[in-house]
Amino acid sequence: MSMTVELIAFSIAGLAIGLGAAVLLSDLFPAPRVVTVLTGLCSALLLGGIAHTAFGDGHPVQTVVCAALGSAAMVSLLARPDQRSARHHPKHA
């Protein structure tokens, strides 16, 4: 698999993770959706490139999996579960 095809796979994985987090778990991500989606995309591209360098040319599946896992980890850093609980369970004085 050429690096161009891998970059497309990294982009698709990153966009899917970013969009999935922004749409499906919107109460956990108070940042604008574009921030969440771009974090997924950029982190997948960056970590996919690092994985490609580490594994080499013969391991496309492993590089895409590493890009997806790294993207999910980076997107998860944007989650704010404390704000979710505050919205659903307001504190009373």
PyMOL Python script that loads the backbone (N, CA, C, O; Angstrom):
from pymol import cmd

cmd.read_pdbstr("""\
ATOM      1  N   MET A   1       0.861  -1.174   0.000  1.00  0.00           N
ATOM      2  CA  MET A   1       0.000   0.000   0.000  1.00  0.00           C
ATOM      3  C   MET A   1       0.907   1.236   0.000  1.00  0.00           C
ATOM      4  O   MET A   1       1.834   1.332   0.804  1.00  0.00           O
ATOM      5  N   SER A   2       0.640   2.152  -0.880  1.00  0.00           N
ATOM      6  CA  SER A   2       1.489   3.332  -0.955  1.00  0.00           C
ATOM      7  C   SER A   2       1.150   4.311   0.164  1.00  0.00           C
ATOM      8  O   SER A   2       0.094   4.233   0.793  1.00  0.00           O
ATOM      9  N   MET A   3       2.058   5.212   0.384  1.00  0.00           N
ATOM     10  CA  MET A   3       1.869   6.192   1.459  1.00  0.00           C
ATOM     11  C   MET A   3       0.658   7.084   1.183  1.00  0.00           C
ATOM     12  O   MET A   3      -0.004   7.531   2.120  1.00  0.00           O
ATOM     13  N   THR A   4       0.364   7.345  -0.080  1.00  0.00           N
ATOM     14  CA  THR A   4      -0.796   8.169  -0.418  1.00  0.00           C
ATOM     15  C   THR A   4      -2.096   7.494   0.018  1.00  0.00           C
ATOM     16  O   THR A   4      -2.987   8.143   0.565  1.00  0.00           O
ATOM     17  N   VAL A   5      -2.193   6.212  -0.223  1.00  0.00           N
ATOM     18  CA  VAL A   5      -3.386   5.468   0.179  1.00  0.00           C
ATOM     19  C   VAL A   5      -3.465   5.416   1.707  1.00  0.00           C
ATOM     20  O   VAL A   5      -4.550   5.528   2.279  1.00  0.00           O
ATOM     21  N   GLU A   6      -2.328   5.247   2.360  1.00  0.00           N
ATOM     22  CA  GLU A   6      -2.316   5.253   3.818  1.00  0.00           C
ATOM     23  C   GLU A   6      -2.759   6.605   4.366  1.00  0.00           C
ATOM     24  O   GLU A   6      -3.504   6.658   5.344  1.00  0.00           O
ATOM     25  N   LEU A   7      -2.316   7.688   3.755  1.00  0.00           N
ATOM     26  CA  LEU A   7      -2.740   9.016   4.204  1.00  0.00           C
ATOM     27  C   LEU A   7      -4.246   9.198   4.064  1.00  0.00           C
ATOM     28  O   LEU A   7      -4.882   9.813   4.920  1.00  0.00           O
ATOM     29  N   ILE A   8      -4.811   8.670   3.000  1.00  0.00           N
ATOM     30  CA  ILE A   8      -6.258   8.741   2.837  1.00  0.00           C
ATOM     31  C   ILE A   8      -6.947   7.923   3.921  1.00  0.00           C
ATOM     32  O   ILE A   8      -7.956   8.354   4.478  1.00  0.00           O
ATOM     33  N   ALA A   9      -6.405   6.739   4.224  1.00  0.00           N
ATOM     34  CA  ALA A   9      -6.975   5.902   5.282  1.00  0.00           C
ATOM     35  C   ALA A   9      -6.856   6.585   6.640  1.00  0.00           C
ATOM     36  O   ALA A   9      -7.781   6.521   7.450  1.00  0.00           O
ATOM     37  N   PHE A  10      -5.718   7.241   6.896  1.00  0.00           N
ATOM     38  CA  PHE A  10      -5.543   7.976   8.153  1.00  0.00           C
ATOM     39  C   PHE A  10      -6.578   9.093   8.253  1.00  0.00           C
ATOM     40  O   PHE A  10      -7.182   9.302   9.305  1.00  0.00           O
ATOM     41  N   SER A  11      -6.773   9.801   7.155  1.00  0.00           N
ATOM     42  CA  SER A  11      -7.735  10.915   7.144  1.00  0.00           C
ATOM     43  C   SER A  11      -9.152  10.433   7.398  1.00  0.00           C
ATOM     44  O   SER A  11      -9.892  11.047   8.167  1.00  0.00           O
ATOM     45  N   ILE A  12      -9.529   9.342   6.757  1.00  0.00           N
ATOM     46  CA  ILE A  12     -10.877   8.804   6.956  1.00  0.00           C
ATOM     47  C   ILE A  12     -11.067   8.363   8.395  1.00  0.00           C
ATOM     48  O   ILE A  12     -12.103   8.640   8.999  1.00  0.00           O
ATOM     49  N   ALA A  13     -10.068   7.674   8.953  1.00  0.00           N
ATOM     50  CA  ALA A  13     -10.167   7.212  10.343  1.00  0.00           C
ATOM     51  C   ALA A  13     -10.264   8.401  11.293  1.00  0.00           C
ATOM     52  O   ALA A  13     -11.092   8.396  12.204  1.00  0.00           O
ATOM     53  N   GLY A  14      -9.432   9.415  11.094  1.00  0.00           N
ATOM     54  CA  GLY A  14      -9.451  10.587  11.962  1.00  0.00           C
ATOM     55  C   GLY A  14     -10.749  11.367  11.877  1.00  0.00           C
ATOM     56  O   GLY A  14     -11.287  11.808  12.892  1.00  0.00           O
ATOM     57  N   LEU A  15     -11.252  11.535  10.657  1.00  0.00           N
ATOM     58  CA  LEU A  15     -12.532  12.238  10.489  1.00  0.00           C
ATOM     59  C   LEU A  15     -13.680  11.447  11.112  1.00  0.00           C
ATOM     60  O   LEU A  15     -14.573  12.028  11.728  1.00  0.00           O
ATOM     61  N   ALA A  16     -13.658  10.129  10.953  1.00  0.00           N
ATOM     62  CA  ALA A  16     -14.716   9.297  11.529  1.00  0.00           C
ATOM     63  C   ALA A  16     -14.697   9.373  13.056  1.00  0.00           C
ATOM     64  O   ALA A  16     -15.749   9.465  13.689  1.00  0.00           O
ATOM     65  N   ILE A  17     -13.522   9.335  13.634  1.00  0.00           N
ATOM     66  CA  ILE A  17     -13.417   9.406  15.095  1.00  0.00           C
ATOM     67  C   ILE A  17     -13.826  10.786  15.594  1.00  0.00           C
ATOM     68  O   ILE A  17     -14.573  10.900  16.566  1.00  0.00           O
ATOM     69  N   GLY A  18     -13.343  11.834  14.935  1.00  0.00           N
ATOM     70  CA  GLY A  18     -13.699  13.187  15.348  1.00  0.00           C
ATOM     71  C   GLY A  18     -15.185  13.478  15.194  1.00  0.00           C
ATOM     72  O   GLY A  18     -15.811  14.033  16.097  1.00  0.00           O
ATOM     73  N   LEU A  19     -15.746  13.106  14.054  1.00  0.00           N
ATOM     74  CA  LEU A  19     -17.182  13.324  13.833  1.00  0.00           C
ATOM     75  C   LEU A  19     -18.026  12.463  14.767  1.00  0.00           C
ATOM     76  O   LEU A  19     -19.046  12.913  15.291  1.00  0.00           O
ATOM     77  N   GLY A  20     -17.597  11.238  14.967  1.00  0.00           N
ATOM     78  CA  GLY A  20     -18.337  10.360  15.870  1.00  0.00           C
ATOM     79  C   GLY A  20     -18.378  10.905  17.284  1.00  0.00           C
ATOM     80  O   GLY A  20     -19.420  10.878  17.940  1.00  0.00           O
ATOM     81  N   ALA A  21     -17.240  11.399  17.750  1.00  0.00           N
ATOM     82  CA  ALA A  21     -17.205  11.970  19.094  1.00  0.00           C
ATOM     83  C   ALA A  21     -18.040  13.242  19.172  1.00  0.00           C
ATOM     84  O   ALA A  21     -18.758  13.454  20.149  1.00  0.00           O
ATOM     85  N   ALA A  22     -17.951  14.081  18.157  1.00  0.00           N
ATOM     86  CA  ALA A  22     -18.669  15.357  18.184  1.00  0.00           C
ATOM     87  C   ALA A  22     -20.177  15.178  18.076  1.00  0.00           C
ATOM     88  O   ALA A  22     -20.935  15.935  18.682  1.00  0.00           O
ATOM     89  N   VAL A  23     -20.616  14.192  17.317  1.00  0.00           N
ATOM     90  CA  VAL A  23     -22.045  14.004  17.099  1.00  0.00           C
ATOM     91  C   VAL A  23     -22.667  13.067  18.137  1.00  0.00           C
ATOM     92  O   VAL A  23     -23.692  13.387  18.739  1.00  0.00           O
ATOM     93  N   LEU A  24     -22.042  11.915  18.336  1.00  0.00           N
ATOM     94  CA  LEU A  24     -22.630  10.912  19.221  1.00  0.00           C
ATOM     95  C   LEU A  24     -22.455  11.231  20.703  1.00  0.00           C
ATOM     96  O   LEU A  24     -23.297  10.866  21.523  1.00  0.00           O
ATOM     97  N   LEU A  25     -21.371  11.904  21.042  1.00  0.00           N
ATOM     98  CA  LEU A  25     -21.085  12.220  22.443  1.00  0.00           C
ATOM     99  C   LEU A  25     -20.991  13.725  22.658  1.00  0.00           C
ATOM    100  O   LEU A  25     -20.109  14.199  23.374  1.00  0.00           O
ATOM    101  N   SER A  26     -21.892  14.470  22.042  1.00  0.00           N
ATOM    102  CA  SER A  26     -21.796  15.926  22.064  1.00  0.00           C
ATOM    103  C   SER A  26     -21.878  16.511  23.468  1.00  0.00           C
ATOM    104  O   SER A  26     -21.342  17.593  23.706  1.00  0.00           O
ATOM    105  N   ASP A  27     -22.530  15.831  24.403  1.00  0.00           N
ATOM    106  CA  ASP A  27     -22.614  16.361  25.763  1.00  0.00           C
ATOM    107  C   ASP A  27     -21.283  16.248  26.497  1.00  0.00           C
ATOM    108  O   ASP A  27     -21.075  16.939  27.494  1.00  0.00           O
ATOM    109  N   LEU A  28     -20.383  15.397  26.030  1.00  0.00           N
ATOM    110  CA  LEU A  28     -19.062  15.276  26.654  1.00  0.00           C
ATOM    111  C   LEU A  28     -18.040  16.256  26.075  1.00  0.00           C
ATOM    112  O   LEU A  28     -17.002  16.505  26.688  1.00  0.00           O
ATOM    113  N   PHE A  29     -18.330  16.808  24.902  1.00  0.00           N
ATOM    114  CA  PHE A  29     -17.373  17.667  24.210  1.00  0.00           C
ATOM    115  C   PHE A  29     -17.937  19.076  24.083  1.00  0.00           C
ATOM    116  O   PHE A  29     -18.640  19.377  23.119  1.00  0.00           O
ATOM    117  N   PRO A  30     -17.630  19.956  25.063  1.00  0.00           N
ATOM    118  CA  PRO A  30     -18.167  21.317  25.026  1.00  0.00           C
ATOM    119  C   PRO A  30     -17.494  22.210  23.983  1.00  0.00           C
ATOM    120  O   PRO A  30     -18.035  23.257  23.627  1.00  0.00           O
ATOM    121  N   ALA A  31     -16.325  21.809  23.492  1.00  0.00           N
ATOM    122  CA  ALA A  31     -15.639  22.604  22.475  1.00  0.00           C
ATOM    123  C   ALA A  31     -16.455  22.577  21.181  1.00  0.00           C
ATOM    124  O   ALA A  31     -17.241  21.654  20.969  1.00  0.00           O
ATOM    125  N   PRO A  32     -16.279  23.570  20.323  1.00  0.00           N
ATOM    126  CA  PRO A  32     -16.988  23.545  19.041  1.00  0.00           C
ATOM    127  C   PRO A  32     -16.678  22.257  18.268  1.00  0.00           C
ATOM    128  O   PRO A  32     -15.585  21.702  18.383  1.00  0.00           O
ATOM    129  N   ARG A  33     -17.638  21.799  17.495  1.00  0.00           N
ATOM    130  CA  ARG A  33     -17.469  20.539  16.764  1.00  0.00           C
ATOM    131  C   ARG A  33     -16.254  20.549  15.862  1.00  0.00           C
ATOM    132  O   ARG A  33     -15.582  19.529  15.715  1.00  0.00           O
ATOM    133  N   VAL A  34     -15.964  21.685  15.258  1.00  0.00           N
ATOM    134  CA  VAL A  34     -14.834  21.757  14.338  1.00  0.00           C
ATOM    135  C   VAL A  34     -13.524  21.465  15.070  1.00  0.00           C
ATOM    136  O   VAL A  34     -12.611  20.886  14.481  1.00  0.00           O
ATOM    137  N   VAL A  35     -13.417  21.850  16.321  1.00  0.00           N
ATOM    138  CA  VAL A  35     -12.201  21.575  17.099  1.00  0.00           C
ATOM    139  C   VAL A  35     -12.056  20.071  17.315  1.00  0.00           C
ATOM    140  O   VAL A  35     -10.963  19.525  17.168  1.00  0.00           O
ATOM    141  N   THR A  36     -13.136  19.414  17.657  1.00  0.00           N
ATOM    142  CA  THR A  36     -13.098  17.973  17.891  1.00  0.00           C
ATOM    143  C   THR A  36     -12.770  17.221  16.606  1.00  0.00           C
ATOM    144  O   THR A  36     -11.954  16.299  16.619  1.00  0.00           O
ATOM    145  N   VAL A  37     -13.396  17.607  15.502  1.00  0.00           N
ATOM    146  CA  VAL A  37     -13.163  16.936  14.231  1.00  0.00           C
ATOM    147  C   VAL A  37     -11.732  17.165  13.748  1.00  0.00           C
ATOM    148  O   VAL A  37     -11.074  16.226  13.301  1.00  0.00           O
ATOM    149  N   LEU A  38     -11.251  18.386  13.833  1.00  0.00           N
ATOM    150  CA  LEU A  38      -9.884  18.665  13.393  1.00  0.00           C
ATOM    151  C   LEU A  38      -8.844  18.010  14.288  1.00  0.00           C
ATOM    152  O   LEU A  38      -7.776  17.623  13.812  1.00  0.00           O
ATOM    153  N   THR A  39      -9.138  17.880  15.572  1.00  0.00           N
ATOM    154  CA  THR A  39      -8.229  17.159  16.456  1.00  0.00           C
ATOM    155  C   THR A  39      -8.128  15.699  16.027  1.00  0.00           C
ATOM    156  O   THR A  39      -7.035  15.133  15.994  1.00  0.00           O
ATOM    157  N   GLY A  40      -9.265  15.090  15.698  1.00  0.00           N
ATOM    158  CA  GLY A  40      -9.247  13.711  15.212  1.00  0.00           C
ATOM    159  C   GLY A  40      -8.463  13.570  13.921  1.00  0.00           C
ATOM    160  O   GLY A  40      -7.666  12.644  13.773  1.00  0.00           O
ATOM    161  N   LEU A  41      -8.685  14.481  12.991  1.00  0.00           N
ATOM    162  CA  LEU A  41      -8.009  14.422  11.700  1.00  0.00           C
ATOM    163  C   LEU A  41      -6.504  14.632  11.834  1.00  0.00           C
ATOM    164  O   LEU A  41      -5.715  13.824  11.344  1.00  0.00           O
ATOM    165  N   CYS A  42      -6.113  15.706  12.492  1.00  0.00           N
ATOM    166  CA  CYS A  42      -4.688  16.034  12.594  1.00  0.00           C
ATOM    167  C   CYS A  42      -3.915  14.996  13.394  1.00  0.00           C
ATOM    168  O   CYS A  42      -2.792  14.642  13.035  1.00  0.00           O
ATOM    169  N   SER A  43      -4.510  14.512  14.472  1.00  0.00           N
ATOM    170  CA  SER A  43      -3.796  13.517  15.274  1.00  0.00           C
ATOM    171  C   SER A  43      -3.677  12.198  14.522  1.00  0.00           C
ATOM    172  O   SER A  43      -2.668  11.508  14.663  1.00  0.00           O
ATOM    173  N   ALA A  44      -4.680  11.829  13.726  1.00  0.00           N
ATOM    174  CA  ALA A  44      -4.575  10.600  12.936  1.00  0.00           C
ATOM    175  C   ALA A  44      -3.476  10.726  11.882  1.00  0.00           C
ATOM    176  O   ALA A  44      -2.714   9.785  11.658  1.00  0.00           O
ATOM    177  N   LEU A  45      -3.397  11.882  11.241  1.00  0.00           N
ATOM    178  CA  LEU A  45      -2.344  12.076  10.243  1.00  0.00           C
ATOM    179  C   LEU A  45      -0.954  12.064  10.882  1.00  0.00           C
ATOM    180  O   LEU A  45      -0.032  11.437  10.361  1.00  0.00           O
ATOM    181  N   LEU A  46      -0.812  12.750  11.996  1.00  0.00           N
ATOM    182  CA  LEU A  46       0.485  12.811  12.663  1.00  0.00           C
ATOM    183  C   LEU A  46       0.904  11.441  13.196  1.00  0.00           C
ATOM    184  O   LEU A  46       2.016  10.981  12.934  1.00  0.00           O
ATOM    185  N   LEU A  47       0.023  10.800  13.936  1.00  0.00           N
ATOM    186  CA  LEU A  47       0.371   9.517  14.533  1.00  0.00           C
ATOM    187  C   LEU A  47       0.466   8.409  13.486  1.00  0.00           C
ATOM    188  O   LEU A  47       1.223   7.455  13.665  1.00  0.00           O
ATOM    189  N   GLY A  48      -0.287   8.526  12.407  1.00  0.00           N
ATOM    190  CA  GLY A  48      -0.138   7.577  11.312  1.00  0.00           C
ATOM    191  C   GLY A  48       1.212   7.705  10.632  1.00  0.00           C
ATOM    192  O   GLY A  48       1.822   6.701  10.263  1.00  0.00           O
ATOM    193  N   GLY A  49       1.679   8.927  10.466  1.00  0.00           N
ATOM    194  CA  GLY A  49       3.016   9.127   9.907  1.00  0.00           C
ATOM    195  C   GLY A  49       4.108   8.583  10.811  1.00  0.00           C
ATOM    196  O   GLY A  49       5.081   7.994  10.339  1.00  0.00           O
ATOM    197  N   ILE A  50       3.944   8.782  12.101  1.00  0.00           N
ATOM    198  CA  ILE A  50       4.920   8.242  13.055  1.00  0.00           C
ATOM    199  C   ILE A  50       4.892   6.716  13.024  1.00  0.00           C
ATOM    200  O   ILE A  50       5.944   6.077  13.032  1.00  0.00           O
ATOM    201  N   ALA A  51       3.689   6.128  12.989  1.00  0.00           N
ATOM    202  CA  ALA A  51       3.580   4.670  12.938  1.00  0.00           C
ATOM    203  C   ALA A  51       4.156   4.118  11.636  1.00  0.00           C
ATOM    204  O   ALA A  51       4.794   3.065  11.635  1.00  0.00           O
ATOM    205  N   HIS A  52       3.934   4.822  10.533  1.00  0.00           N
ATOM    206  CA  HIS A  52       4.499   4.387   9.249  1.00  0.00           C
ATOM    207  C   HIS A  52       6.023   4.389   9.309  1.00  0.00           C
ATOM    208  O   HIS A  52       6.671   3.476   8.797  1.00  0.00           O
ATOM    209  N   THR A  53       6.579   5.395   9.921  1.00  0.00           N
ATOM    210  CA  THR A  53       8.031   5.454  10.060  1.00  0.00           C
ATOM    211  C   THR A  53       8.541   4.331  10.962  1.00  0.00           C
ATOM    212  O   THR A  53       9.585   3.737  10.695  1.00  0.00           O
ATOM    213  N   ALA A  54       7.804   4.049  12.019  1.00  0.00           N
ATOM    214  CA  ALA A  54       8.240   3.012  12.956  1.00  0.00           C
ATOM    215  C   ALA A  54       8.105   1.607  12.373  1.00  0.00           C
ATOM    216  O   ALA A  54       9.010   0.786  12.521  1.00  0.00           O
ATOM    217  N   PHE A  55       6.970   1.323  11.704  1.00  0.00           N
ATOM    218  CA  PHE A  55       6.731  -0.022  11.182  1.00  0.00           C
ATOM    219  C   PHE A  55       7.357  -0.264   9.816  1.00  0.00           C
ATOM    220  O   PHE A  55       7.767  -1.384   9.510  1.00  0.00           O
ATOM    221  N   GLY A  56       7.434   0.763   9.005  1.00  0.00           N
ATOM    222  CA  GLY A  56       7.955   0.604   7.652  1.00  0.00           C
ATOM    223  C   GLY A  56       6.830   0.444   6.640  1.00  0.00           C
ATOM    224  O   GLY A  56       5.653   0.592   6.968  1.00  0.00           O
ATOM    225  N   ASP A  57       7.216   0.139   5.403  1.00  0.00           N
ATOM    226  CA  ASP A  57       6.250   0.097   4.300  1.00  0.00           C
ATOM    227  C   ASP A  57       5.364  -1.141   4.294  1.00  0.00           C
ATOM    228  O   ASP A  57       4.280  -1.101   3.713  1.00  0.00           O
ATOM    229  N   GLY A  58       5.775  -2.219   4.906  1.00  0.00           N
ATOM    230  CA  GLY A  58       5.061  -3.478   4.761  1.00  0.00           C
ATOM    231  C   GLY A  58       3.938  -3.730   5.737  1.00  0.00           C
ATOM    232  O   GLY A  58       3.420  -4.846   5.780  1.00  0.00           O
ATOM    233  N   HIS A  59       3.535  -2.750   6.522  1.00  0.00           N
ATOM    234  CA  HIS A  59       2.537  -2.966   7.565  1.00  0.00           C
ATOM    235  C   HIS A  59       1.426  -1.908   7.525  1.00  0.00           C
ATOM    236  O   HIS A  59       1.297  -1.119   8.460  1.00  0.00           O
ATOM    237  N   PRO A  60       0.629  -1.885   6.461  1.00  0.00           N
ATOM    238  CA  PRO A  60      -0.400  -0.835   6.359  1.00  0.00           C
ATOM    239  C   PRO A  60      -1.509  -0.965   7.391  1.00  0.00           C
ATOM    240  O   PRO A  60      -2.010   0.045   7.885  1.00  0.00           O
ATOM    241  N   VAL A  61      -1.900  -2.182   7.724  1.00  0.00           N
ATOM    242  CA  VAL A  61      -2.997  -2.366   8.675  1.00  0.00           C
ATOM    243  C   VAL A  61      -2.588  -1.869  10.060  1.00  0.00           C
ATOM    244  O   VAL A  61      -3.359  -1.193  10.740  1.00  0.00           O
ATOM    245  N   GLN A  62      -1.379  -2.208  10.465  1.00  0.00           N
ATOM    246  CA  GLN A  62      -0.907  -1.777  11.780  1.00  0.00           C
ATOM    247  C   GLN A  62      -0.784  -0.258  11.864  1.00  0.00           C
ATOM    248  O   GLN A  62      -1.074   0.329  12.906  1.00  0.00           O
ATOM    249  N   THR A  63      -0.358   0.377  10.782  1.00  0.00           N
ATOM    250  CA  THR A  63      -0.219   1.835  10.832  1.00  0.00           C
ATOM    251  C   THR A  63      -1.578   2.521  10.920  1.00  0.00           C
ATOM    252  O   THR A  63      -1.726   3.516  11.629  1.00  0.00           O
ATOM    253  N   VAL A  64      -2.573   1.993  10.203  1.00  0.00           N
ATOM    254  CA  VAL A  64      -3.911   2.588  10.262  1.00  0.00           C
ATOM    255  C   VAL A  64      -4.529   2.358  11.642  1.00  0.00           C
ATOM    256  O   VAL A  64      -5.193   3.245  12.179  1.00  0.00           O
ATOM    257  N   VAL A  65      -4.315   1.181  12.214  1.00  0.00           N
ATOM    258  CA  VAL A  65      -4.831   0.906  13.561  1.00  0.00           C
ATOM    259  C   VAL A  65      -4.176   1.835  14.576  1.00  0.00           C
ATOM    260  O   VAL A  65      -4.856   2.378  15.447  1.00  0.00           O
ATOM    261  N   CYS A  66      -2.874   2.018  14.474  1.00  0.00           N
ATOM    262  CA  CYS A  66      -2.179   2.941  15.387  1.00  0.00           C
ATOM    263  C   CYS A  66      -2.673   4.372  15.216  1.00  0.00           C
ATOM    264  O   CYS A  66      -2.833   5.094  16.199  1.00  0.00           O
ATOM    265  N   ALA A  67      -2.914   4.785  13.981  1.00  0.00           N
ATOM    266  CA  ALA A  67      -3.443   6.131  13.728  1.00  0.00           C
ATOM    267  C   ALA A  67      -4.819   6.293  14.352  1.00  0.00           C
ATOM    268  O   ALA A  67      -5.109   7.327  14.953  1.00  0.00           O
ATOM    269  N   ALA A  68      -5.670   5.281  14.218  1.00  0.00           N
ATOM    270  CA  ALA A  68      -7.023   5.362  14.781  1.00  0.00           C
ATOM    271  C   ALA A  68      -6.994   5.368  16.308  1.00  0.00           C
ATOM    272  O   ALA A  68      -7.705   6.148  16.941  1.00  0.00           O
ATOM    273  N   LEU A  69      -6.180   4.509  16.895  1.00  0.00           N
ATOM    274  CA  LEU A  69      -6.090   4.470  18.358  1.00  0.00           C
ATOM    275  C   LEU A  69      -5.507   5.770  18.917  1.00  0.00           C
ATOM    276  O   LEU A  69      -5.983   6.294  19.924  1.00  0.00           O
ATOM    277  N   GLY A  70      -4.473   6.280  18.248  1.00  0.00           N
ATOM    278  CA  GLY A  70      -3.888   7.538  18.689  1.00  0.00           C
ATOM    279  C   GLY A  70      -4.852   8.705  18.530  1.00  0.00           C
ATOM    280  O   GLY A  70      -4.903   9.594  19.380  1.00  0.00           O
ATOM    281  N   SER A  71      -5.609   8.705  17.454  1.00  0.00           N
ATOM    282  CA  SER A  71      -6.597   9.751  17.240  1.00  0.00           C
ATOM    283  C   SER A  71      -7.679   9.702  18.315  1.00  0.00           C
ATOM    284  O   SER A  71      -8.083  10.738  18.843  1.00  0.00           O
ATOM    285  N   ALA A  72      -8.141   8.506  18.634  1.00  0.00           N
ATOM    286  CA  ALA A  72      -9.152   8.367  19.687  1.00  0.00           C
ATOM    287  C   ALA A  72      -8.606   8.841  21.031  1.00  0.00           C
ATOM    288  O   ALA A  72      -9.322   9.468  21.812  1.00  0.00           O
ATOM    289  N   ALA A  73      -7.349   8.542  21.293  1.00  0.00           N
ATOM    290  CA  ALA A  73      -6.746   8.992  22.556  1.00  0.00           C
ATOM    291  C   ALA A  73      -6.643  10.514  22.607  1.00  0.00           C
ATOM    292  O   ALA A  73      -6.915  11.121  23.643  1.00  0.00           O
ATOM    293  N   MET A  74      -6.254  11.127  21.502  1.00  0.00           N
ATOM    294  CA  MET A  74      -6.127  12.581  21.485  1.00  0.00           C
ATOM    295  C   MET A  74      -7.494  13.268  21.576  1.00  0.00           C
ATOM    296  O   MET A  74      -7.633  14.281  22.261  1.00  0.00           O
ATOM    297  N   VAL A  75      -8.482  12.732  20.904  1.00  0.00           N
ATOM    298  CA  VAL A  75      -9.826  13.312  20.973  1.00  0.00           C
ATOM    299  C   VAL A  75     -10.387  13.165  22.386  1.00  0.00           C
ATOM    300  O   VAL A  75     -11.100  14.046  22.865  1.00  0.00           O
ATOM    301  N   SER A  76     -10.073  12.067  23.046  1.00  0.00           N
ATOM    302  CA  SER A  76     -10.595  11.857  24.398  1.00  0.00           C
ATOM    303  C   SER A  76     -10.069  12.895  25.383  1.00  0.00           C
ATOM    304  O   SER A  76     -10.682  13.127  26.425  1.00  0.00           O
ATOM    305  N   LEU A  77      -8.946  13.516  25.062  1.00  0.00           N
ATOM    306  CA  LEU A  77      -8.419  14.563  25.938  1.00  0.00           C
ATOM    307  C   LEU A  77      -9.311  15.804  25.951  1.00  0.00           C
ATOM    308  O   LEU A  77      -9.236  16.612  26.876  1.00  0.00           O
ATOM    309  N   LEU A  78     -10.145  15.955  24.937  1.00  0.00           N
ATOM    310  CA  LEU A  78     -11.054  17.108  24.867  1.00  0.00           C
ATOM    311  C   LEU A  78     -12.334  16.897  25.674  1.00  0.00           C
ATOM    312  O   LEU A  78     -13.069  17.853  25.919  1.00  0.00           O
ATOM    313  N   ALA A  79     -12.608  15.672  26.085  1.00  0.00           N
ATOM    314  CA  ALA A  79     -13.860  15.361  26.791  1.00  0.00           C
ATOM    315  C   ALA A  79     -13.880  16.011  28.163  1.00  0.00           C
ATOM    316  O   ALA A  79     -12.863  16.075  28.854  1.00  0.00           O
ATOM    317  N   ARG A  80     -15.052  16.491  28.544  1.00  0.00           N
ATOM    318  CA  ARG A  80     -15.251  17.122  29.849  1.00  0.00           C
ATOM    319  C   ARG A  80     -16.447  16.478  30.541  1.00  0.00           C
ATOM    320  O   ARG A  80     -17.545  17.033  30.516  1.00  0.00           O
ATOM    321  N   PRO A  81     -16.249  15.312  31.157  1.00  0.00           N
ATOM    322  CA  PRO A  81     -17.382  14.649  31.815  1.00  0.00           C
ATOM    323  C   PRO A  81     -17.906  15.416  33.025  1.00  0.00           C
ATOM    324  O   PRO A  81     -19.066  15.252  33.403  1.00  0.00           O
ATOM    325  N   ASP A  82     -17.057  16.261  33.645  1.00  0.00           N
ATOM    326  CA  ASP A  82     -17.521  17.046  34.786  1.00  0.00           C
ATOM    327  C   ASP A  82     -18.577  18.063  34.362  1.00  0.00           C
ATOM    328  O   ASP A  82     -19.498  18.336  35.131  1.00  0.00           O
ATOM    329  N   GLN A  83     -18.471  18.621  33.181  1.00  0.00           N
ATOM    330  CA  GLN A  83     -19.483  19.555  32.692  1.00  0.00           C
ATOM    331  C   GLN A  83     -20.757  18.823  32.299  1.00  0.00           C
ATOM    332  O   GLN A  83     -21.847  19.390  32.376  1.00  0.00           O
ATOM    333  N   ARG A  84     -20.630  17.575  31.879  1.00  0.00           N
ATOM    334  CA  ARG A  84     -21.817  16.782  31.554  1.00  0.00           C
ATOM    335  C   ARG A  84     -22.652  16.566  32.804  1.00  0.00           C
ATOM    336  O   ARG A  84     -23.871  16.731  32.776  1.00  0.00           O
ATOM    337  N   SER A  85     -22.007  16.201  33.891  1.00  0.00           N
ATOM    338  CA  SER A  85     -22.763  15.946  35.113  1.00  0.00           C
ATOM    339  C   SER A  85     -23.368  17.237  35.661  1.00  0.00           C
ATOM    340  O   SER A  85     -24.431  17.203  36.282  1.00  0.00           O
ATOM    341  N   ALA A  86     -22.715  18.357  35.442  1.00  0.00           N
ATOM    342  CA  ALA A  86     -23.244  19.632  35.920  1.00  0.00           C
ATOM    343  C   ALA A  86     -24.496  20.028  35.138  1.00  0.00           C
ATOM    344  O   ALA A  86     -25.405  20.637  35.701  1.00  0.00           O
ATOM    345  N   ARG A  87     -24.554  19.693  33.857  1.00  0.00           N
ATOM    346  CA  ARG A  87     -25.722  20.025  33.054  1.00  0.00           C
ATOM    347  C   ARG A  87     -26.913  19.149  33.421  1.00  0.00           C
ATOM    348  O   ARG A  87     -28.047  19.625  33.475  1.00  0.00           O
ATOM    349  N   HIS A  88     -26.655  17.880  33.670  1.00  0.00           N
ATOM    350  CA  HIS A  88     -27.752  16.953  33.941  1.00  0.00           C
ATOM    351  C   HIS A  88     -28.165  16.921  35.412  1.00  0.00           C
ATOM    352  O   HIS A  88     -29.294  16.550  35.734  1.00  0.00           O
ATOM    353  N   HIS A  89     -27.270  17.303  36.286  1.00  0.00           N
ATOM    354  CA  HIS A  89     -27.555  17.305  37.728  1.00  0.00           C
ATOM    355  C   HIS A  89     -27.113  18.633  38.325  1.00  0.00           C
ATOM    356  O   HIS A  89     -26.028  18.715  38.900  1.00  0.00           O
ATOM    357  N   PRO A  90     -27.927  19.668  38.203  1.00  0.00           N
ATOM    358  CA  PRO A  90     -27.512  20.971  38.752  1.00  0.00           C
ATOM    359  C   PRO A  90     -27.379  20.922  40.261  1.00  0.00           C
ATOM    360  O   PRO A  90     -28.158  20.267  40.954  1.00  0.00           O
ATOM    361  N   LYS A  91     -26.376  21.628  40.754  1.00  0.00           N
ATOM    362  CA  LYS A  91     -26.160  21.680  42.205  1.00  0.00           C
ATOM    363  C   LYS A  91     -27.143  22.655  42.841  1.00  0.00           C
ATOM    364  O   LYS A  91     -27.449  23.711  42.287  1.00  0.00           O
ATOM    365  N   HIS A  92     -27.617  22.280  43.990  1.00  0.00           N
ATOM    366  CA  HIS A  92     -28.531  23.134  44.735  1.00  0.00           C
ATOM    367  C   HIS A  92     -27.805  23.732  45.925  1.00  0.00           C
ATOM    368  O   HIS A  92     -26.975  23.077  46.555  1.00  0.00           O
ATOM    369  N   ALA A  93     -28.123  24.978  46.226  1.00  0.00           N
ATOM    370  CA  ALA A  93     -27.442  25.652  47.321  1.00  0.00           C
ATOM    371  C   ALA A  93     -27.973  25.245  48.664  1.00  0.00           C
ATOM    372  O   ALA A  93     -27.496  25.731  49.689  1.00  0.00           O
TER     373      ALA A  93
END
""", "prot")
cmd.dss("prot")
cmd.show_as("cartoon", "prot")
cmd.util.cbc("prot")
cmd.orient("prot")
